[in-house]
Amino acid sequence: MNDLDKLLRDDARIELGDDGFSARVMQSLPASPARTRPWLKPSLVMGSAAIGSLLAVAFSPLGSAVVVGFWDLMHLRTGSPGAVASLALCGALLASAVVLALED
């Protein structure tokens, strides 16, 4: 079996003449698109997470635990259950946004 493998590998190394066909095809292809900015995707994910969080808080019903929790945080009452839940929610959203931003 090794002889067959060696024969096939040696045969694959032989270049076939194409009379410039490959060069013509490469020249006829459109230019490669401009490189995208590497910071664009992470900033879009983080911005979308922030906007989504703001919209979720803005459209939540009055008296909701999350809204009350943010109200407690504004008045520096960090020990209330609503404040802890709000901080946990923000942490979870931030962690998921970071994971999505760093994912390829």
C-alpha positions as CSV (number, residue, x, y, z in Angstrom):
1,M,0.0,0.0,0.0
2,N,2.9,2.3,0.6
3,D,4.1,2.0,-3.0
4,L,0.7,3.1,-4.3
5,D,0.7,6.0,-1.9
6,K,4.2,7.0,-3.1
7,L,3.2,6.7,-6.7
8,L,0.1,8.9,-6.2
9,R,2.0,11.5,-4.3
10,D,4.8,11.7,-6.9
11,D,2.2,11.9,-9.6
12,A,0.4,14.8,-7.8
13,R,3.7,16.8,-7.7
14,I,4.0,16.9,-11.5
15,E,2.8,20.2,-12.8
16,L,0.4,20.2,-15.8
17,G,0.9,22.9,-18.4
18,D,-2.1,25.0,-18.9
19,D,-0.8,27.6,-21.4
20,G,-1.5,30.5,-19.1
21,F,-5.1,29.5,-18.3
22,S,-4.7,29.8,-14.5
23,A,-3.2,33.3,-14.9
24,R,-6.0,34.4,-17.2
25,V,-8.6,33.1,-14.8
26,M,-7.0,34.9,-11.8
27,Q,-6.8,38.2,-13.8
28,S,-10.5,38.0,-14.7
29,L,-11.7,37.5,-11.1
30,P,-12.9,40.7,-9.4
31,A,-10.6,42.3,-6.9
32,S,-10.9,41.0,-3.4
33,P,-13.2,43.2,-1.2
34,A,-11.6,45.7,1.2
35,R,-10.7,44.2,4.5
36,T,-13.3,44.7,7.1
37,R,-12.4,46.5,10.3
38,P,-11.7,44.0,13.0
39,W,-13.3,46.2,15.7
40,L,-16.6,46.4,13.8
41,K,-18.2,43.1,14.8
42,P,-17.4,43.3,18.5
43,S,-18.6,46.9,18.7
44,L,-21.9,45.9,16.9
45,V,-22.5,43.1,19.3
46,M,-21.8,45.1,22.4
47,G,-23.8,48.1,21.1
48,S,-26.7,45.8,20.3
49,A,-26.6,44.2,23.7
50,A,-26.6,47.7,25.3
51,I,-29.5,48.9,23.2
52,G,-31.5,45.7,23.8
53,S,-31.0,46.1,27.5
54,L,-32.1,49.7,27.5
55,L,-35.2,48.8,25.4
56,A,-36.0,45.9,27.7
57,V,-35.9,48.1,30.8
58,A,-37.8,50.9,29.0
59,F,-40.7,48.7,27.9
60,S,-40.9,46.6,31.1
61,P,-44.1,47.1,33.1
62,L,-44.0,49.6,35.9
63,G,-43.2,48.1,39.3
64,S,-41.2,45.4,37.7
65,A,-38.4,44.0,39.8
66,V,-35.8,45.0,37.3
67,V,-37.0,48.6,37.1
68,V,-37.2,48.8,40.9
69,G,-33.8,47.2,41.1
70,F,-32.3,49.9,38.9
71,W,-34.1,52.6,40.9
72,D,-32.6,51.1,44.1
73,L,-29.1,51.2,42.4
74,M,-29.6,54.8,41.5
75,H,-30.2,55.6,45.2
76,L,-27.2,53.4,46.2
77,R,-29.4,50.7,47.9
78,T,-27.3,47.8,46.5
79,G,-28.6,45.2,49.0
80,S,-32.2,45.0,47.8
81,P,-33.3,41.9,45.9
82,G,-34.2,43.9,42.9
83,A,-30.8,45.6,42.8
84,V,-29.0,42.2,43.0
85,A,-31.2,40.8,40.2
86,S,-30.6,43.9,38.0
87,L,-26.8,43.6,38.5
88,A,-27.0,39.8,37.8
89,L,-29.0,40.6,34.6
90,C,-26.5,43.2,33.5
91,G,-23.6,40.8,34.2
92,A,-25.2,38.0,32.2
93,L,-25.9,40.3,29.3
94,L,-22.3,41.6,29.4
95,A,-20.8,38.1,29.5
96,S,-22.9,36.9,26.6
97,A,-22.0,40.0,24.6
98,V,-18.3,39.5,25.3
99,V,-18.5,35.8,24.2
100,L,-20.3,36.7,21.0
101,A,-17.9,39.5,20.3
102,L,-14.9,37.3,20.7
103,E,-16.3,34.4,18.7
104,D,-15.0,33.9,15.2
